[in-house]
Amino acid sequence: MYGAFLTGMSVCYGGYALSGEDLPELKRQFREALAEDPDLNFLAEFRKGRGASVNRHFSHFVMSAFLCEMALEQGGFEAARRLLYSGPDGERFFSNLERVLGIDEASFHRAIAQRIAAG
């Protein structure tokens, strides 16, 4: 299992454990971060792992929660499970993401920006 996505699933279902903030609030915070820094690249931030954060939240966990939410909406739990089983270090994450949600590395930033814009 890919740890970042496992944590993202937890955030998707129960909010960010350290702060108790739910997905709508996390999306608002990410919208604000993007508004403050229009050059913010969500793919680059995701790849930084624990080296990137928005409002004290590790970005890759929260973005994984957004992707989990998308997977659940588009393909149910099975789609989310496929993303979860992307290897312990996420070595198959982007290939699975493209298969499951049609999101490749080139469209990752746009997909996250659209997800947070939708509220």
Secondary structure, DSSP 8 states (H G I E B T S, - for coil): --HHHHHHHHHHHH-BTTTTB-HHHHHHHHHHHHHH-TT--HHHHHHTGGG-EETTEEHHHHHHHHHHHHHHHHHHHHHHHHHH-S-TT-TTHHHHHHHHH---GGGHHHHHHHHHHT-
